[in-house]
Amino acid sequence: MTDSNALDAEDRKIVTLARSARARNGVPEGAAVRDETGRTYVAGTVALPSLELSALRTAVAMAVASGAKSLEAAAVVTEADGVSDEDRAAVADLGGPGTPVLVAAPDGTVRLTVSAG
């Protein structure tokens, strides 16, 4: 586990935003990404009959749709132990393989950090 207080302020912010999205929307996952300009994009899991997206892929899509050219970091709040290959691939597509993905528990404790690639 990583002490969330040991994170820099910007990484702590995206974990907090992801946690808030999960709680506010009552969804299994919340995610947030930070682009190259410092803007953040926040999303929850999308589960419609015709469209299913993880929170992280939704946040990446929102960043792309808003004109982001790259990502600095991503965070996902989930009960799962890790991040799917598809989620990491979406982050890598925009941010590159070295983009850090913070995986936090529902209480906001960062359990691990993985690279997108």
Summary of the structure (lengths in Angstrom):
residues: 117
radius of gyration: 12.5
end to end distance: 21.1
largest distance: 40.4
contacts: 421
relative contact order: 0.21
helix: 36%
strand: 31%
